[in-house]
């Protein structure tokens, strides 16, 4: 493998990895606050893809859009994806998890509810939007933007990575700098003491879900621009992003980013060295290996302590 | 033991209810005389549903026309058996058709993977399963008792792809990519063999159909620098793959099989599949004289043009209906299967007859090409490569 090959593969891996990272944040935030594995997050992601497609289908992008129009379409798609993702995540928390929290249901019940909600949502999407895959309306010409060390970077690739960087940095700031962030960290560390200190736990939990949902929704839209949108699209990226969150240390925001990027890059190199059929074999071998030596993930766990 | 009695009683009750329902359904069928049912097993939901619906419409049109036809003194009822095109759903889909005692024959299963699972069950039940689209060569070698294939298998399709590529100028090296499904792997195996026979350099890769990113696969193709690519898989995966390929500058000949031969491919991939070739054992119903009339009736009924295997499924269903008519009242699963196995039926698309293993006695493969965003019909491969 020559140096330019390595660059090529690295770019592919980082693009995929940034998507995983953005989805993984949704898992990690909710786990950090509630110790809940929200498996329905993959459907929040799927909803984001549909949000983007629907919004763009309504405005009907013109052929050969100008630069300004392209930016408008992309932003519109992102906002629609984020909106639908956020709404689904909010509804999910209110309808599925809040009643359980009220009744102090055991952990296992949350997990099963999450799986049930996931099935419900993707079958509902299949009913509502049809079982056909939908292509994302074309918003720009996907040409090469620049070349780095002989490796070309396309508009879609640049869009995915830069959107991911902005969102990840944003979340990091929200968790560490804002009032909502201190709430999140306080509830993550000790919900009872946080409640005694006047933190409204319900509000914090709800907003955490929405924050994860917004990111998941945008990731779904970005994923749709890279592939296509369909009701089953959440499952594989969802599971992989969940693995990424665990790899980085579930509950840890920066860990989710690290885990996502690492899994994406490992996948890309597995495909290059062996073949596409070995993609998950390589990625998950790395996951198992890391967890053997660092059972809490690369950066340890808990939003409350280390984020 | 204590459980056995209630379980047995429950089972009896359930089967009792089942047969009641059957009689009810049969009685309300109306029309003249007996009511027989014909099932169709294929993907009616899930991925690749477009392929399944093309066939379902063909089956339904044949049944509707038979019921309007005064010549027949029986009524045919349609039974859908949705297997989502997936092996995991194939058992329950087949079982639903088998459990309905009025079902006299099955059109399908549509896909090769589910056929491997369902065909033994149909064999046990003595119910004829006539597939108009499952093309894995291994299916007729497996010795399923009641399976008949009414379509040329992938040996023919793989050979047609290789023959066609060998005729093209400047094609020396070919990459064959399968989608890790029984259909894709079977077709790719044959293609590899036939490419070697045709004297072309061939290499093989596998890219699973649910891959989340086709960038790596596209890179594999472009860095290999091949002159042509054979994709053995379905349209749903080919669409994003072709998009990545065209972005990464692949300019060789692209060719795929009947699993990709659907207009959905163009809807999803847009310009990225321009100039791609598609082979299919199916003819283009709107292009051939023999099926033009069928195409009009199909258009009138479903408000769209017939798709891949619509006409073939129509033919197979009509063949089953005619076979039932010729049995003259002596209709049961066994007699229907035996009559079908020895049939020689002149359909719209071709003549249907089967070998002793249930293999189809016909190997014609047809070529399509995407041009200006439309899936155009090129013609029979045999004629194109000069026999």
Interface residues (C-beta under 8 A of the other chain):
Chain A: X5 X8 X9 X12 X15 X16 X126 X131 X132 X133 X134 X135 X138 X142 X154 X223 X226 X227 X228 X230 X232 X236 X237 X240 X267 X268 X271 X272 X275 X276 X277 X279
Chain B: X45 X46 X47 X49 X50 X180 X205 X206 X207 X208 X210 X211 X212 X213 X214 X215 X216 X217 X219 X220 X223 X236 X239 X240 X247 X264 X267 X268 X269 X270
